[in-house]
Amino acid sequence: MIGAPTPLVPYFLAFHILTLALWCAGLIALPLMLSRHDPAISQTDYTRIRRYTHFAYTLGVTPAAVLAVASGTALVFLRDAFTPWMFLKLAFVGVLVLTHGWVGHTVTSIEETQGLYRPPHPALQAAATFIPILAILFLVLDKPDFSEFRFPQWLTQPQGGQLPFLAPSR
């Protein structure tokens, strides 16, 4: 563990949990808000819903995502958490980031097509959010030991071959 900043760990952890909760709640709520986009409603209602989803995504969910990833990255270094379960957790965080992009694409598509774009069913985007959230919670709370998991030898040992390109010499 790094020596000096260890008293900051509880503060970073609390901030990380807060921003992560906001990010995940937003990723669950936005598909439900997007399902309210119906071309049959009045233009004022459509504009109001569109404005709410836009502001929720750009001023709430996205900053929470950036801060959650930044504080989580700081925690990895502060806690010296370079373990196999952490790398698997980071892979699921990547899936959550992809879901974030998908929801953002849906918000933008609805804004730009003025009622012509039909958003995906909210259960589909909610499931795409819940699965990585549950996997991340399992990995963080259980911290499974992957020492019994063995990679194939060809992944753990040098093969003695040449790279398909010239490596720069120092």
C-alpha positions in Angstrom: 0.0 0.0 0.0 1.2 3.5 -0.7 2.3 5.2 2.6 1.1 8.8 2.8 -2.5 8.9 1.4 -3.9 5.9 3.3 -6.0 8.1 5.6 -7.8 9.3 2.5 -9.1 5.8 1.6 -12.4 6.0 3.5 -13.2 9.3 1.9 -12.4 8.1 -1.6 -14.4 4.9 -0.9 -17.5 6.9 0.3 -17.2 9.2 -2.7 -16.8 6.2 -5.0 -19.9 4.4 -3.6 -22.0 7.7 -3.8 -21.1 8.4 -7.4 -21.5 4.7 -8.4 -24.9 4.6 -6.8 -25.9 7.8 -8.8 -24.5 6.3 -12.0 -26.2 3.0 -11.7 -29.5 4.5 -10.6 -29.4 6.8 -13.6 -28.7 3.9 -16.0 -31.7 2.1 -14.6 -34.0 5.2 -14.5 -33.1 6.6 -18.0 -34.6 3.6 -20.0 -37.8 4.0 -18.0 -37.8 7.7 -18.8 -37.1 7.0 -22.5 -40.0 4.6 -22.6 -42.3 7.6 -22.0 -41.3 9.0 -25.4 -44.4 8.5 -27.4 -45.0 10.3 -30.7 -48.8 10.4 -29.9 -48.4 12.7 -26.8 -48.6 16.4 -27.2 -45.5 18.3 -28.4 -45.1 20.1 -25.0 -45.1 16.8 -23.1 -42.7 15.3 -25.6 -40.4 18.3 -25.3 -40.5 18.2 -21.5 -39.6 14.5 -21.4 -36.9 14.9 -24.0 -35.4 17.8 -22.0 -35.5 15.8 -18.7 -33.8 12.8 -20.2 -31.2 15.0 -21.9 -30.4 16.9 -18.7 -30.4 13.7 -16.6 -27.9 12.1 -18.9 -25.6 15.0 -19.5 -25.7 16.7 -16.1 -26.3 13.8 -13.8 -25.5 10.3 -15.1 -22.4 11.1 -17.2 -20.6 13.2 -14.5 -21.4 10.5 -11.9 -19.9 7.9 -14.2 -16.7 9.9 -14.8 -16.3 10.6 -11.0 -17.1 6.9 -10.2 -14.4 5.7 -12.6 -11.9 8.3 -11.4 -12.4 7.6 -7.7 -12.3 3.9 -8.4 -9.0 4.2 -10.2 -7.6 6.2 -7.3 -8.8 3.5 -4.9 -7.0 0.8 -6.9 -3.8 2.6 -6.5 -4.4 3.7 -2.9 -5.3 0.2 -1.8 -2.8 -1.5 -4.0 -5.6 -3.8 -5.3 -3.9 -5.4 -8.2 -5.6 -8.8 -7.8 -7.3 -11.1 -10.3 -10.8 -10.3 -9.0 -10.1 -6.6 -9.5 -9.2 -7.1 -13.1 -12.4 -9.1 -13.7 -14.4 -6.3 -11.9 -12.8 -3.8 -14.3 -14.0 -5.9 -17.2 -17.6 -5.6 -15.9 -17.1 -1.9 -15.4 -16.2 -1.8 -19.1 -19.5 -3.5 -19.8 -21.3 -0.9 -17.7 -19.5 1.9 -19.7 -20.7 0.3 -22.9 -24.3 0.3 -21.5 -23.8 3.9 -20.6 -22.9 4.7 -24.2 -25.9 2.7 -25.5 -28.3 4.6 -23.2 -26.6 7.9 -24.4 -27.1 6.9 -28.0 -30.7 6.2 -27.3 -31.2 9.6 -25.7 -29.5 11.3 -28.7 -31.5 9.3 -31.2 -34.7 10.3 -29.6 -33.7 14.0 -29.4 -32.6 14.2 -33.1 -35.5 12.3 -34.8 -38.5 14.1 -33.2 -40.6 11.0 -32.5 -39.5 8.8 -35.4 -37.1 6.7 -33.3 -38.5 4.0 -31.1 -36.3 3.3 -28.1 -35.6 -0.3 -27.2 -37.7 -1.9 -24.5 -36.7 -0.6 -21.1 -36.3 -4.1 -19.7 -33.5 -4.7 -22.2 -31.4 -1.7 -21.2 -32.2 -2.3 -17.5 -31.0 -5.9 -17.8 -27.8 -4.7 -19.6 -27.3 -2.5 -16.5 -28.3 -5.0 -13.8 -26.1 -7.9 -15.0 -22.7 -6.1 -14.7 -23.9 -4.3 -11.5 -24.6 -7.7 -9.8 -21.3 -9.2 -11.1 -19.4 -6.2 -9.7 -21.2 -6.4 -6.4 -20.4 -10.2 -6.2 -16.7 -9.6 -7.0 -16.3 -6.7 -4.6 -18.1 -8.3 -1.7 -16.8 -11.8 -2.1 -13.3 -11.1 -3.4 -13.0 -14.6 -4.8 -9.6 -16.3 -4.8 -8.6 -17.3 -8.3 -5.3 -19.0 -7.3 -6.8 -22.4 -8.1 -7.7 -21.2 -11.6 -4.9 -22.3 -14.0 -4.2 -20.7 -17.3 -2.9 -22.8 -20.1 0.8 -23.0 -20.2 1.1 -21.2 -23.5 -0.5 -18.1 -21.8 1.9 -18.1 -18.9 5.2 -19.0 -20.5 7.3 -17.2 -23.1 7.1 -19.1 -26.4 10.5 -17.9 -27.8 9.1 -16.6 -31.0 9.7 -13.3 -32.7 7.2 -10.4 -32.7 5.6 -9.8 -36.2 7.2 -6.3 -36.1 10.5 -4.8 -35.1 10.6 -3.8 -31.5 12.4 -0.6 -30.8 15.8 -1.0 -29.2 16.8 1.2 -26.3 
